[in-house]
Amino acid sequence: MKPLFLVLARRPYDWFKKGFKKYELREEKIKYNKDTVISGRRVIVQRNQKNEGKFTGKIGKVKRGSLKFILNHVPFKQIVPPAKSKNEAIDIITKAGYIKNQNNYIAFEIKR
């Protein structure tokens, strides 16, 4: 299986590089779903579309469900490191514009 390719903005990429961020959260869609996000699969993480840096890793634990379910099973700081509470993590996630659907998400650990 080919590696999963993941493009991140500068801040989330830097959080991963520094070891603060452990999980990526995405809406469950065609590219990120139970058939594509599989524990043990290689992942290539790239900083923005201009390829200003990249690293490789493997997918570790995977959680699927509502945002509330995921945040009850994954420490919020491992998804949004600067958040001081679960509610602040939700605010940061939703204000970033990444989360639109309120039901189906996938969070996956990236082990380096």
C-alpha positions, 0 to 999 in steps of 0.5 A: 500500500502506498503511503498516506500523504498529509499536507499540514499548515505551518503551525500543526506541522511544527507541533508534530516536529517538536513532539507536541502534537501526536494525532491528526484530526480529519473529517471522514471522507474519501481520502481519510476513512476506515479503508485508508487510515490504517494502523501501521500504514506509512504516512508522509507529512508535508508542510504546506503545498510548497513542500517547505519540509516533510517527515515520514512516520507510521499511523498508530492508534485510530479513533473514529466517531463524533468530535465529542467521542474522539475528544473523550478518547484522545487527550485534546492536547495531543490534537491541539497542543496550545488548547487549555481545555477540551472546549478551547480545543473544540473552538480552535478546531471549528474556527480553523474551518476544518470541521464542517460535518458534526458526525464523522471524524477520524483521528489518527496517531502519527508515530515517528 
